[in-house]
Amino acid sequence: MPHQTTITERGSFAIARCSCGWTGPARRSRDRARTDAQTHSPPLSVPSGA
């Protein structure tokens, strides 16, 4: 099952969250929160030789 990440805002902080229950650190930068989310759930790749 793929991870589904979202960015939520709480005051001046952005937080990356995932459907698996993972929560990233609170960030003042939305871009850093998005990077946290992308790092947690890398894009699915097709195995070589498939």
C-alpha positions in Angstrom: 0.0 0.0 0.0 1.6 3.3 -1.0 2.1 6.0 1.6 -0.1 9.1 1.2 1.4 12.2 2.7 -0.2 15.5 3.4 1.0 18.8 4.7 -1.0 20.3 7.5 -0.5 23.8 9.0 -0.7 24.6 12.7 -0.2 28.3 13.2 3.0 29.3 11.5 4.3 25.7 11.3 3.8 23.2 8.5 3.9 19.5 9.4 4.2 16.5 7.0 1.9 13.6 7.9 1.5 10.1 6.4 -1.4 7.6 6.2 0.9 5.1 8.0 1.0 7.3 11.1 4.4 8.9 10.6 4.6 12.6 11.4 7.5 14.8 10.4 8.9 17.7 12.5 7.2 21.0 12.6 8.8 23.4 10.1 8.4 27.1 9.5 9.0 26.5 5.8 6.3 24.7 3.8 8.9 23.7 1.3 11.0 21.9 4.0 7.8 20.1 5.2 7.2 19.0 1.6 10.8 17.7 1.4 10.2 15.7 4.6 7.1 14.1 3.0 8.9 13.3 -0.2 11.8 11.8 1.7 9.5 9.6 3.8 7.6 8.3 0.7 9.9 8.1 -2.3 8.2 7.7 -5.7 7.5 4.1 -6.6 10.0 2.7 -9.0 9.8 -0.3 -11.3 12.4 -2.9 -10.5 15.0 -3.4 -13.2 14.4 -6.5 -15.3 10.7 -6.4 -14.8 
